[in-house]
Amino acid sequence: MNRINFKPFPELKTNRFELRQFKKSDAEKIFEIRSNKEVAKYLDRPLAKTISDGLAFIEKINECIKRNELIYWGIFPKNNSEIIGTITLWQISEDETKAEIGFELLPKFQGTGVMKEVIAEVIKFAFVEMKLTIIEGEVDPKNIKSIKLMEMFGFVLELSLEKTNIYILEVG
């Protein structure tokens, strides 16, 4: 039996943000994020083409959460119901000691400290609540902002390939 269980869904809070599970009503904003060329610039995924794509993504993610395969939060400013980004822990190892982190944020919120605040809370959740020992981050070598952000939290370069770098953060 898995010791990792995302029921009830673990909602997180920071000073300025709430992290919660996606709802069907988030489909338009999920579409906005997943269809944004700037957001997807360094990600290997097709752009969403319709709001239905946003809804399908929400349904897929929520099914994975039900199966405890991953945890995926929407990022919401407190007192605002509109999602501005996402953050996930996924690729959870079979022995449940390692996961990969991923995050994205609408361009108008980038550089405002959102991710600094949110990543800190997700790392704490991963190491304390999930009892992970390693968090990995895969990032395009040209994505300097994400690399600097990960390095700020102590992630170190583990492997450098032509189109991707793997960074790791070990529980300390």
Secondary structure, DSSP 4 states (H G I P E B T S, - for coil): --S---SS---EE-SSEEEE---GGGHHHHHHHHT-HHHHTTS-SPPP-SHHHHHHHHHHHHHHHHTTS-EEEEEEETT--S--EEEEEES--TTSSEEEEEEEE-GGGTTTTHHHHHHHHHHHIIIIIS--SEEEEEE-TT-HHHHHHHHHTT-EEEEE-SS-EEEEEE--
